[in-house]
């Protein structure tokens, strides 16, 4: 516990980039030992030794060391560059808004973005793109999205596909029973377009990018409501998530049997979007 408190003090001293990742790794160890209730982050990161690593098809990113590794070459990022890339790589192919990036990098939330704040984000994006370019990577791996945000493109996340568009590519999730458009916030079921509420779209987005993997009640609630991150009332966020899952199930299928088959309740406490046609699908013995 002393080690945990020391890392927390590092966070308080604003040594965020390294300390946050060390704290996350320590939390995993304490969770495994039964010493701490901890919701592990969803997304592409893997725990290797004491470090979180993101294996992109073109590079490896180690946020704790602020490093990008391309073959035998290593690029060292600044603290802010690392925080930016960490935020983008947590949800590949999904738009991360400028306000969310400001919060991730500088720790503040600005809902009413002015031009100067947008320029700060754009300049930081350009710096990371230049690092990509100088190490032989395509700088367009970080794409500017028309919905005022940015996305890290990762073709290894097979469930996100490009949709033909006269102006700019859009990413869609294709399931055997429906097609989901996260940027537009609707699903198409049997040719019928069904609009999602903002909360339903946030919920569906998390489930889709974790296809065939369970996501805890708390992780889903934290994606939908920021204040849940500091709320210990498990019953409260369980009930809140259940309500939105029920409504989402009704929108993606008219059949009660299919609803429960597509979005399954997991025994450890959460939900999982299941696609039996996906390479990520497996049947437990």
ChimeraX commands (.cxc) that place a marker at each C-alpha (Angstrom):
marker #1 position 0.00,0.00,0.00 radius 0.5
marker #1 position 2.97,2.38,0.57 radius 0.5
marker #1 position 3.97,1.87,-3.05 radius 0.5
marker #1 position 0.44,2.70,-4.15 radius 0.5
marker #1 position 0.42,5.90,-2.05 radius 0.5
marker #1 position 3.79,7.00,-3.44 radius 0.5
marker #1 position 2.53,6.65,-7.01 radius 0.5
marker #1 position -0.58,8.60,-6.08 radius 0.5
marker #1 position 1.66,11.41,-4.80 radius 0.5
marker #1 position 3.54,11.38,-8.11 radius 0.5
marker #1 position 0.21,11.96,-9.81 radius 0.5
marker #1 position -0.48,14.85,-7.46 radius 0.5
marker #1 position 2.89,16.34,-8.43 radius 0.5
marker #1 position 1.71,16.21,-12.07 radius 0.5
marker #1 position 4.18,13.50,-13.15 radius 0.5
marker #1 position 1.19,12.14,-14.99 radius 0.5
marker #1 position 2.50,10.29,-18.01 radius 0.5
marker #1 position 4.74,7.80,-16.20 radius 0.5
marker #1 position 2.96,7.68,-12.84 radius 0.5
marker #1 position -0.49,7.06,-14.33 radius 0.5
marker #1 position 0.70,4.00,-16.20 radius 0.5
marker #1 position 2.65,2.67,-13.23 radius 0.5
marker #1 position -0.44,3.16,-11.07 radius 0.5
marker #1 position -2.51,1.27,-13.61 radius 0.5
marker #1 position -0.02,-1.61,-13.68 radius 0.5
marker #1 position 0.12,-1.72,-9.89 radius 0.5
marker #1 position -3.66,-1.75,-9.79 radius 0.5
marker #1 position -3.66,-4.83,-12.03 radius 0.5
marker #1 position -1.25,-6.60,-9.67 radius 0.5
marker #1 position -3.32,-5.68,-6.60 radius 0.5
marker #1 position -6.52,-6.72,-8.35 radius 0.5
marker #1 position -5.02,-10.13,-9.21 radius 0.5
marker #1 position -3.95,-10.55,-5.57 radius 0.5
marker #1 position -7.43,-9.63,-4.36 radius 0.5
marker #1 position -6.18,-6.49,-2.63 radius 0.5
marker #1 position -8.03,-3.90,-4.69 radius 0.5
marker #1 position -11.29,-3.78,-6.70 radius 0.5
marker #1 position -10.07,-2.60,-10.08 radius 0.5
marker #1 position -11.74,-2.30,-13.49 radius 0.5
marker #1 position -9.12,-3.01,-16.12 radius 0.5
marker #1 position -9.22,-0.69,-19.12 radius 0.5
marker #1 position -10.70,-1.99,-22.34 radius 0.5
marker #1 position -8.92,-1.50,-25.63 radius 0.5
marker #1 position -5.81,-2.73,-27.42 radius 0.5
marker #1 position -3.18,-2.41,-24.66 radius 0.5
marker #1 position -1.42,-5.50,-23.35 radius 0.5
marker #1 position 0.47,-5.84,-20.09 radius 0.5
marker #1 position 4.04,-7.00,-20.78 radius 0.5
marker #1 position 6.19,-7.22,-17.68 radius 0.5
marker #1 position 5.50,-3.98,-15.84 radius 0.5
marker #1 position 4.54,-1.95,-18.91 radius 0.5
marker #1 position 1.42,-1.43,-20.97 radius 0.5
marker #1 position 2.18,-1.87,-24.67 radius 0.5
marker #1 position 0.07,-1.09,-27.73 radius 0.5
marker #1 position 1.02,-3.21,-30.75 radius 0.5
marker #1 position -0.05,-1.30,-33.84 radius 0.5
marker #1 position 0.68,-3.12,-37.14 radius 0.5
marker #1 position 3.27,-0.42,-37.96 radius 0.5
marker #1 position 4.77,0.37,-34.57 radius 0.5
marker #1 position 4.80,-0.39,-30.84 radius 0.5
marker #1 position 3.81,2.29,-28.35 radius 0.5
marker #1 position 4.93,2.13,-24.70 radius 0.5
marker #1 position 3.18,5.03,-22.93 radius 0.5
marker #1 position 4.95,4.50,-19.60 radius 0.5
marker #1 position 8.34,5.08,-21.28 radius 0.5
marker #1 position 6.92,7.59,-23.80 radius 0.5
marker #1 position 8.37,5.52,-26.65 radius 0.5
marker #1 position 7.36,4.62,-30.18 radius 0.5
marker #1 position 9.33,1.68,-31.59 radius 0.5
marker #1 position 9.50,1.19,-35.36 radius 0.5
marker #1 position 11.51,-1.93,-36.18 radius 0.5
marker #1 position 14.89,-1.19,-34.51 radius 0.5
marker #1 position 14.35,2.56,-34.17 radius 0.5
marker #1 position 12.98,4.23,-31.05 radius 0.5
marker #1 position 11.39,7.67,-30.87 radius 0.5
marker #1 position 11.07,9.42,-27.51 radius 0.5
marker #1 position 7.90,11.49,-27.10 radius 0.5
marker #1 position 7.34,14.46,-24.88 radius 0.5
marker #1 position 4.92,14.04,-21.99 radius 0.5
marker #1 position 2.08,15.77,-23.86 radius 0.5
marker #1 position 2.73,13.86,-27.09 radius 0.5
marker #1 position 2.58,10.59,-25.16 radius 0.5
marker #1 position -0.67,11.54,-23.42 radius 0.5
marker #1 position -2.21,12.47,-26.76 radius 0.5
marker #1 position -1.20,9.20,-28.43 radius 0.5
marker #1 position -2.34,7.25,-25.36 radius 0.5
marker #1 position -5.80,8.80,-25.65 radius 0.5
marker #1 position -6.03,8.04,-29.37 radius 0.5
marker #1 position -4.67,4.50,-29.15 radius 0.5
marker #1 position -7.15,3.54,-26.43 radius 0.5
marker #1 position -9.95,3.55,-29.04 radius 0.5
marker #1 position -8.48,2.84,-32.50 radius 0.5
marker #1 position -10.60,3.90,-35.49 radius 0.5
marker #1 position -12.99,5.79,-33.21 radius 0.5
marker #1 position -13.21,9.59,-33.20 radius 0.5
marker #1 position -11.76,11.23,-30.10 radius 0.5
marker #1 position -13.07,14.78,-29.77 radius 0.5
marker #1 position -10.83,17.81,-29.33 radius 0.5
marker #1 position -12.33,18.44,-25.88 radius 0.5
marker #1 position -11.57,14.84,-24.82 radius 0.5
marker #1 position -7.97,15.25,-25.98 radius 0.5
marker #1 position -7.64,18.49,-24.03 radius 0.5
marker #1 position -8.84,16.67,-20.94 radius 0.5
marker #1 position -6.43,13.77,-21.54 radius 0.5
marker #1 position -3.38,15.96,-22.17 radius 0.5
marker #1 position -3.87,19.00,-19.94 radius 0.5
marker #1 position -6.34,17.62,-17.41 radius 0.5
marker #1 position -9.08,20.17,-17.90 radius 0.5
marker #1 position -12.43,20.10,-19.65 radius 0.5
marker #1 position -13.44,22.86,-22.01 radius 0.5
marker #1 position -16.92,22.20,-23.40 radius 0.5
marker #1 position -16.97,25.51,-25.26 radius 0.5
marker #1 position -13.86,25.19,-27.38 radius 0.5
marker #1 position -12.50,28.39,-28.83 radius 0.5
marker #1 position -10.11,28.58,-31.79 radius 0.5
marker #1 position -7.00,28.88,-29.61 radius 0.5
marker #1 position -7.75,25.60,-27.83 radius 0.5
marker #1 position -8.40,23.81,-31.11 radius 0.5
marker #1 position -5.08,25.15,-32.42 radius 0.5
marker #1 position -3.29,23.72,-29.35 radius 0.5
marker #1 position -4.68,20.27,-30.12 radius 0.5
marker #1 position -3.97,20.59,-33.86 radius 0.5
marker #1 position -0.35,21.62,-33.19 radius 0.5
marker #1 position 0.18,18.65,-30.90 radius 0.5
marker #1 position -1.37,16.33,-33.50 radius 0.5
marker #1 position 1.03,17.74,-36.12 radius 0.5
marker #1 position 4.01,17.10,-33.84 radius 0.5
marker #1 position 3.07,13.43,-33.44 radius 0.5
marker #1 position 2.41,13.14,-37.18 radius 0.5
marker #1 position 5.88,14.57,-37.87 radius 0.5
marker #1 position 7.41,11.97,-35.55 radius 0.5
marker #1 position 5.57,9.28,-37.49 radius 0.5
marker #1 position 6.81,10.72,-40.77 radius 0.5
marker #1 position 10.44,10.99,-39.62 radius 0.5
marker #1 position 10.42,7.27,-38.72 radius 0.5
marker #1 position 8.98,6.09,-41.99 radius 0.5
marker #1 position 5.35,5.87,-40.85 radius 0.5
marker #1 position 2.37,7.29,-42.68 radius 0.5
marker #1 position 1.47,10.52,-40.88 radius 0.5
marker #1 position -2.12,10.00,-42.04 radius 0.5
marker #1 position -2.42,7.17,-39.50 radius 0.5
marker #1 position -3.83,9.97,-37.37 radius 0.5
marker #1 position -6.84,11.15,-39.29 radius 0.5
marker #1 position -8.69,14.41,-38.85 radius 0.5
marker #1 position -12.39,13.63,-38.59 radius 0.5
marker #1 position -15.14,15.87,-39.84 radius 0.5
marker #1 position -16.90,15.72,-36.47 radius 0.5
marker #1 position -14.18,17.89,-34.82 radius 0.5
marker #1 position -11.84,15.22,-33.58 radius 0.5
marker #1 position -9.10,12.78,-34.50 radius 0.5
marker #1 position -8.75,9.05,-34.92 radius 0.5
marker #1 position -5.79,6.65,-34.90 radius 0.5
marker #1 position -6.28,4.22,-37.78 radius 0.5
marker #1 position -5.52,0.58,-37.00 radius 0.5
marker #1 position -6.50,-1.99,-39.67 radius 0.5
marker #1 position -5.89,-4.86,-37.23 radius 0.5
marker #1 position -9.16,-3.91,-35.50 radius 0.5
marker #1 position -11.12,-5.84,-38.09 radius 0.5
marker #1 position -14.57,-4.83,-36.94 radius 0.5
marker #1 position -14.11,-1.24,-38.10 radius 0.5
marker #1 position -14.41,-0.84,-41.87 radius 0.5
marker #1 position -14.30,2.05,-44.31 radius 0.5
marker #1 position -17.57,3.03,-45.89 radius 0.5
marker #1 position -17.48,4.67,-49.34 radius 0.5
marker #1 position -18.32,8.36,-49.09 radius 0.5
marker #1 position -17.90,11.16,-51.61 radius 0.5
marker #1 position -16.38,13.51,-49.02 radius 0.5
marker #1 position -14.46,11.36,-46.53 radius 0.5
marker #1 position -14.36,7.76,-45.28 radius 0.5
marker #1 position -16.63,6.84,-42.43 radius 0.5
marker #1 position -16.16,3.88,-40.14 radius 0.5
marker #1 position -18.88,1.34,-39.61 radius 0.5
marker #1 position -19.27,-1.84,-37.57 radius 0.5
marker #1 position -20.81,-4.74,-39.46 radius 0.5
marker #1 position -22.54,-7.43,-37.43 radius 0.5
marker #1 position -24.35,-10.42,-38.88 radius 0.5
marker #1 position -27.69,-8.93,-37.72 radius 0.5
marker #1 position -27.12,-5.18,-38.23 radius 0.5
marker #1 position -24.78,-2.39,-39.36 radius 0.5
marker #1 position -23.77,0.19,-36.76 radius 0.5
marker #1 position -22.71,3.75,-37.65 radius 0.5
marker #1 position -21.05,5.20,-34.50 radius 0.5
marker #1 position -20.42,8.66,-35.95 radius 0.5
marker #1 position -24.02,9.05,-37.09 radius 0.5
marker #1 position -25.45,7.35,-34.01 radius 0.5
marker #1 position -27.77,4.79,-35.58 radius 0.5
marker #1 position -28.05,1.12,-36.56 radius 0.5
marker #1 position -29.57,-0.39,-39.69 radius 0.5
marker #1 position -31.56,-3.58,-39.05 radius 0.5
marker #1 position -33.12,-5.35,-42.06 radius 0.5
marker #1 position -32.82,-2.14,-44.06 radius 0.5
marker #1 position -34.53,-0.06,-41.35 radius 0.5
marker #1 position -32.59,2.83,-39.81 radius 0.5
marker #1 position -32.95,3.07,-36.02 radius 0.5
marker #1 position -31.65,6.17,-34.25 radius 0.5
marker #1 position -29.76,5.75,-30.98 radius 0.5
marker #1 position -29.82,8.20,-28.10 radius 0.5
marker #1 position -26.49,9.76,-27.10 radius 0.5
marker #1 position -26.10,7.40,-24.12 radius 0.5
marker #1 position -27.07,4.35,-26.19 radius 0.5
marker #1 position -24.46,5.31,-28.77 radius 0.5
marker #1 position -21.74,5.67,-26.11 radius 0.5
marker #1 position -22.70,2.28,-24.70 radius 0.5
marker #1 position -22.83,0.57,-28.09 radius 0.5
marker #1 position -19.50,2.09,-29.10 radius 0.5
marker #1 position -17.73,0.47,-26.13 radius 0.5
marker #1 position -19.36,-2.90,-26.71 radius 0.5
marker #1 position -18.57,-2.85,-30.44 radius 0.5
marker #1 position -14.89,-2.10,-30.02 radius 0.5
marker #1 position -14.68,-4.90,-27.45 radius 0.5
marker #1 position -16.53,-7.41,-29.63 radius 0.5
marker #1 position -16.74,-10.88,-28.03 radius 0.5
marker #1 position -15.09,-9.56,-24.85 radius 0.5
marker #1 position -16.89,-8.80,-21.60 radius 0.5
marker #1 position -17.09,-5.20,-20.39 radius 0.5
marker #1 position -17.87,-4.57,-16.71 radius 0.5
marker #1 position -20.87,-2.59,-15.49 radius 0.5
marker #1 position -18.55,0.03,-14.04 radius 0.5
marker #1 position -16.50,0.42,-17.24 radius 0.5
marker #1 position -19.69,0.93,-19.23 radius 0.5
marker #1 position -21.08,3.41,-16.69 radius 0.5
marker #1 position -17.84,5.41,-16.66 radius 0.5
marker #1 position -17.97,5.74,-20.45 radius 0.5
marker #1 position -21.52,7.07,-20.23 radius 0.5
marker #1 position -21.32,9.29,-17.13 radius 0.5
marker #1 position -18.03,10.81,-15.92 radius 0.5
marker #1 position -19.25,11.20,-12.33 radius 0.5
marker #1 position -19.56,7.41,-11.98 radius 0.5
marker #1 position -15.75,7.18,-11.87 radius 0.5
marker #1 position -15.78,8.43,-8.28 radius 0.5
marker #1 position -19.08,6.88,-7.19 radius 0.5
marker #1 position -18.78,3.69,-5.10 radius 0.5
marker #1 position -22.47,2.79,-5.38 radius 0.5
marker #1 position -22.27,-0.37,-7.50 radius 0.5
marker #1 position -26.03,-0.95,-7.39 radius 0.5
marker #1 position -26.64,2.50,-8.84 radius 0.5
marker #1 position -24.46,2.11,-11.92 radius 0.5
marker #1 position -25.62,-1.48,-12.45 radius 0.5
marker #1 position -29.25,-0.34,-12.62 radius 0.5
marker #1 position -28.40,2.59,-14.90 radius 0.5
marker #1 position -26.50,0.41,-17.39 radius 0.5
marker #1 position -29.22,-2.27,-17.34 radius 0.5
marker #1 position -31.87,0.23,-18.43 radius 0.5
marker #1 position -29.85,1.39,-21.46 radius 0.5
marker #1 position -28.84,-2.15,-22.44 radius 0.5
marker #1 position -32.50,-3.20,-22.44 radius 0.5
marker #1 position -33.39,-0.31,-24.76 radius 0.5
marker #1 position -30.40,-1.01,-26.99 radius 0.5
marker #1 position -31.32,-4.68,-27.29 radius 0.5
marker #1 position -34.81,-3.71,-28.44 radius 0.5
marker #1 position -33.39,-1.50,-31.19 radius 0.5
marker #1 position -31.01,-4.07,-32.69 radius 0.5
marker #1 position -33.50,-6.94,-32.88 radius 0.5
marker #1 position -37.24,-7.57,-32.58 radius 0.5
marker #1 position -36.65,-11.13,-31.43 radius 0.5
marker #1 position -36.22,-11.50,-27.66 radius 0.5
marker #1 position -34.04,-14.57,-28.27 radius 0.5
marker #1 position -31.71,-12.68,-30.62 radius 0.5
marker #1 position -31.57,-9.69,-28.25 radius 0.5
marker #1 position -30.17,-11.86,-25.47 radius 0.5
marker #1 position -27.87,-13.69,-27.88 radius 0.5
marker #1 position -26.35,-10.54,-29.40 radius 0.5
marker #1 position -25.76,-8.61,-26.16 radius 0.5
marker #1 position -25.08,-11.25,-23.54 radius 0.5
marker #1 position -24.95,-10.78,-19.79 radius 0.5
marker #1 position -21.65,-12.05,-18.37 radius 0.5
marker #1 position -21.43,-13.76,-15.01 radius 0.5
marker #1 position -18.56,-11.58,-13.74 radius 0.5
marker #1 position -20.87,-8.57,-13.92 radius 0.5
marker #1 position -21.28,-6.78,-17.25 radius 0.5
marker #1 position -22.17,-7.30,-20.90 radius 0.5
marker #1 position -20.63,-8.59,-24.11 radius 0.5
marker #1 position -21.53,-7.92,-27.74 radius 0.5
marker #1 position -21.35,-11.30,-29.46 radius 0.5
marker #1 position -20.79,-11.93,-33.17 radius 0.5
marker #1 position -20.42,-15.63,-33.88 radius 0.5
marker #1 position -19.14,-14.90,-37.42 radius 0.5
marker #1 position -16.19,-12.87,-36.14 radius 0.5
marker #1 position -12.64,-14.29,-35.85 radius 0.5
marker #1 position -12.64,-13.08,-32.23 radius 0.5
marker #1 position -15.52,-15.43,-31.35 radius 0.5
marker #1 position -14.72,-18.56,-29.35 radius 0.5
marker #1 position -16.82,-21.12,-27.54 radius 0.5
marker #1 position -15.82,-21.85,-23.95 radius 0.5
marker #1 position -15.39,-25.53,-23.16 radius 0.5
marker link #1:1,2 radius 0.2
marker link #1:2,3 radius 0.2
marker link #1:3,4 radius 0.2
marker link #1:4,5 radius 0.2
marker link #1:5,6 radius 0.2
marker link #1:6,7 radius 0.2
marker link #1:7,8 radius 0.2
marker link #1:8,9 radius 0.2
marker link #1:9,10 radius 0.2
marker link #1:10,11 radius 0.2
marker link #1:11,12 radius 0.2
marker link #1:12,13 radius 0.2
marker link #1:13,14 radius 0.2
marker link #1:14,15 radius 0.2
marker link #1:15,16 radius 0.2
marker link #1:16,17 radius 0.2
marker link #1:17,18 radius 0.2
marker link #1:18,19 radius 0.2
marker link #1:19,20 radius 0.2
marker link #1:20,21 radius 0.2
marker link #1:21,22 radius 0.2
marker link #1:22,23 radius 0.2
marker link #1:23,24 radius 0.2
marker link #1:24,25 radius 0.2
marker link #1:25,26 radius 0.2
marker link #1:26,27 radius 0.2
marker link #1:27,28 radius 0.2
marker link #1:28,29 radius 0.2
marker link #1:29,30 radius 0.2
marker link #1:30,31 radius 0.2
marker link #1:31,32 radius 0.2
marker link #1:32,33 radius 0.2
marker link #1:33,34 radius 0.2
marker link #1:34,35 radius 0.2
marker link #1:35,36 radius 0.2
marker link #1:36,37 radius 0.2
marker link #1:37,38 radius 0.2
marker link #1:38,39 radius 0.2
marker link #1:39,40 radius 0.2
marker link #1:40,41 radius 0.2
marker link #1:41,42 radius 0.2
marker link #1:42,43 radius 0.2
marker link #1:43,44 radius 0.2
marker link #1:44,45 radius 0.2
marker link #1:45,46 radius 0.2
marker link #1:46,47 radius 0.2
marker link #1:47,48 radius 0.2
marker link #1:48,49 radius 0.2
marker link #1:49,50 radius 0.2
marker link #1:50,51 radius 0.2
marker link #1:51,52 radius 0.2
marker link #1:52,53 radius 0.2
marker link #1:53,54 radius 0.2
marker link #1:54,55 radius 0.2
marker link #1:55,56 radius 0.2
marker link #1:56,57 radius 0.2
marker link #1:57,58 radius 0.2
marker link #1:58,59 radius 0.2
marker link #1:59,60 radius 0.2
marker link #1:60,61 radius 0.2
marker link #1:61,62 radius 0.2
marker link #1:62,63 radius 0.2
marker link #1:63,64 radius 0.2
marker link #1:64,65 radius 0.2
marker link #1:65,66 radius 0.2
marker link #1:66,67 radius 0.2
marker link #1:67,68 radius 0.2
marker link #1:68,69 radius 0.2
marker link #1:69,70 radius 0.2
marker link #1:70,71 radius 0.2
marker link #1:71,72 radius 0.2
marker link #1:72,73 radius 0.2
marker link #1:73,74 radius 0.2
marker link #1:74,75 radius 0.2
marker link #1:75,76 radius 0.2
marker link #1:76,77 radius 0.2
marker link #1:77,78 radius 0.2
marker link #1:78,79 radius 0.2
marker link #1:79,80 radius 0.2
marker link #1:80,81 radius 0.2
marker link #1:81,82 radius 0.2
marker link #1:82,83 radius 0.2
marker link #1:83,84 radius 0.2
marker link #1:84,85 radius 0.2
marker link #1:85,86 radius 0.2
marker link #1:86,87 radius 0.2
marker link #1:87,88 radius 0.2
marker link #1:88,89 radius 0.2
marker link #1:89,90 radius 0.2
marker link #1:90,91 radius 0.2
marker link #1:91,92 radius 0.2
marker link #1:92,93 radius 0.2
marker link #1:93,94 radius 0.2
marker link #1:94,95 radius 0.2
marker link #1:95,96 radius 0.2
marker link #1:96,97 radius 0.2
marker link #1:97,98 radius 0.2
marker link #1:98,99 radius 0.2
marker link #1:99,100 radius 0.2
marker link #1:100,101 radius 0.2
marker link #1:101,102 radius 0.2
marker link #1:102,103 radius 0.2
marker link #1:103,104 radius 0.2
marker link #1:104,105 radius 0.2
marker link #1:105,106 radius 0.2
marker link #1:106,107 radius 0.2
marker link #1:107,108 radius 0.2
marker link #1:108,109 radius 0.2
marker link #1:109,110 radius 0.2
marker link #1:110,111 radius 0.2
marker link #1:111,112 radius 0.2
marker link #1:112,113 radius 0.2
marker link #1:113,114 radius 0.2
marker link #1:114,115 radius 0.2
marker link #1:115,116 radius 0.2
marker link #1:116,117 radius 0.2
marker link #1:117,118 radius 0.2
marker link #1:118,119 radius 0.2
marker link #1:119,120 radius 0.2
marker link #1:120,121 radius 0.2
marker link #1:121,122 radius 0.2
marker link #1:122,123 radius 0.2
marker link #1:123,124 radius 0.2
marker link #1:124,125 radius 0.2
marker link #1:125,126 radius 0.2
marker link #1:126,127 radius 0.2
marker link #1:127,128 radius 0.2
marker link #1:128,129 radius 0.2
marker link #1:129,130 radius 0.2
marker link #1:130,131 radius 0.2
marker link #1:131,132 radius 0.2
marker link #1:132,133 radius 0.2
marker link #1:133,134 radius 0.2
marker link #1:134,135 radius 0.2
marker link #1:135,136 radius 0.2
marker link #1:136,137 radius 0.2
marker link #1:137,138 radius 0.2
marker link #1:138,139 radius 0.2
marker link #1:139,140 radius 0.2
marker link #1:140,141 radius 0.2
marker link #1:141,142 radius 0.2
marker link #1:142,143 radius 0.2
marker link #1:143,144 radius 0.2
marker link #1:144,145 radius 0.2
marker link #1:145,146 radius 0.2
marker link #1:146,147 radius 0.2
marker link #1:147,148 radius 0.2
marker link #1:148,149 radius 0.2
marker link #1:149,150 radius 0.2
marker link #1:150,151 radius 0.2
marker link #1:151,152 radius 0.2
marker link #1:152,153 radius 0.2
marker link #1:153,154 radius 0.2
marker link #1:154,155 radius 0.2
marker link #1:155,156 radius 0.2
marker link #1:156,157 radius 0.2
marker link #1:157,158 radius 0.2
marker link #1:158,159 radius 0.2
marker link #1:159,160 radius 0.2
marker link #1:160,161 radius 0.2
marker link #1:161,162 radius 0.2
marker link #1:162,163 radius 0.2
marker link #1:163,164 radius 0.2
marker link #1:164,165 radius 0.2
marker link #1:165,166 radius 0.2
marker link #1:166,167 radius 0.2
marker link #1:167,168 radius 0.2
marker link #1:168,169 radius 0.2
marker link #1:169,170 radius 0.2
marker link #1:170,171 radius 0.2
marker link #1:171,172 radius 0.2
marker link #1:172,173 radius 0.2
marker link #1:173,174 radius 0.2
marker link #1:174,175 radius 0.2
marker link #1:175,176 radius 0.2
marker link #1:176,177 radius 0.2
marker link #1:177,178 radius 0.2
marker link #1:178,179 radius 0.2
marker link #1:179,180 radius 0.2
marker link #1:180,181 radius 0.2
marker link #1:181,182 radius 0.2
marker link #1:182,183 radius 0.2
marker link #1:183,184 radius 0.2
marker link #1:184,185 radius 0.2
marker link #1:185,186 radius 0.2
marker link #1:186,187 radius 0.2
marker link #1:187,188 radius 0.2
marker link #1:188,189 radius 0.2
marker link #1:189,190 radius 0.2
marker link #1:190,191 radius 0.2
marker link #1:191,192 radius 0.2
marker link #1:192,193 radius 0.2
marker link #1:193,194 radius 0.2
marker link #1:194,195 radius 0.2
marker link #1:195,196 radius 0.2
marker link #1:196,197 radius 0.2
marker link #1:197,198 radius 0.2
marker link #1:198,199 radius 0.2
marker link #1:199,200 radius 0.2
marker link #1:200,201 radius 0.2
marker link #1:201,202 radius 0.2
marker link #1:202,203 radius 0.2
marker link #1:203,204 radius 0.2
marker link #1:204,205 radius 0.2
marker link #1:205,206 radius 0.2
marker link #1:206,207 radius 0.2
marker link #1:207,208 radius 0.2
marker link #1:208,209 radius 0.2
marker link #1:209,210 radius 0.2
marker link #1:210,211 radius 0.2
marker link #1:211,212 radius 0.2
marker link #1:212,213 radius 0.2
marker link #1:213,214 radius 0.2
marker link #1:214,215 radius 0.2
marker link #1:215,216 radius 0.2
marker link #1:216,217 radius 0.2
marker link #1:217,218 radius 0.2
marker link #1:218,219 radius 0.2
marker link #1:219,220 radius 0.2
marker link #1:220,221 radius 0.2
marker link #1:221,222 radius 0.2
marker link #1:222,223 radius 0.2
marker link #1:223,224 radius 0.2
marker link #1:224,225 radius 0.2
marker link #1:225,226 radius 0.2
marker link #1:226,227 radius 0.2
marker link #1:227,228 radius 0.2
marker link #1:228,229 radius 0.2
marker link #1:229,230 radius 0.2
marker link #1:230,231 radius 0.2
marker link #1:231,232 radius 0.2
marker link #1:232,233 radius 0.2
marker link #1:233,234 radius 0.2
marker link #1:234,235 radius 0.2
marker link #1:235,236 radius 0.2
marker link #1:236,237 radius 0.2
marker link #1:237,238 radius 0.2
marker link #1:238,239 radius 0.2
marker link #1:239,240 radius 0.2
marker link #1:240,241 radius 0.2
marker link #1:241,242 radius 0.2
marker link #1:242,243 radius 0.2
marker link #1:243,244 radius 0.2
marker link #1:244,245 radius 0.2
marker link #1:245,246 radius 0.2
marker link #1:246,247 radius 0.2
marker link #1:247,248 radius 0.2
marker link #1:248,249 radius 0.2
marker link #1:249,250 radius 0.2
marker link #1:250,251 radius 0.2
marker link #1:251,252 radius 0.2
marker link #1:252,253 radius 0.2
marker link #1:253,254 radius 0.2
marker link #1:254,255 radius 0.2
marker link #1:255,256 radius 0.2
marker link #1:256,257 radius 0.2
marker link #1:257,258 radius 0.2
marker link #1:258,259 radius 0.2
marker link #1:259,260 radius 0.2
marker link #1:260,261 radius 0.2
marker link #1:261,262 radius 0.2
marker link #1:262,263 radius 0.2
marker link #1:263,264 radius 0.2
marker link #1:264,265 radius 0.2
marker link #1:265,266 radius 0.2
marker link #1:266,267 radius 0.2
marker link #1:267,268 radius 0.2
marker link #1:268,269 radius 0.2
marker link #1:269,270 radius 0.2
marker link #1:270,271 radius 0.2
marker link #1:271,272 radius 0.2
marker link #1:272,273 radius 0.2
marker link #1:273,274 radius 0.2
marker link #1:274,275 radius 0.2
marker link #1:275,276 radius 0.2
marker link #1:276,277 radius 0.2
marker link #1:277,278 radius 0.2
marker link #1:278,279 radius 0.2
marker link #1:279,280 radius 0.2
marker link #1:280,281 radius 0.2
marker link #1:281,282 radius 0.2
marker link #1:282,283 radius 0.2
marker link #1:283,284 radius 0.2
marker link #1:284,285 radius 0.2
view
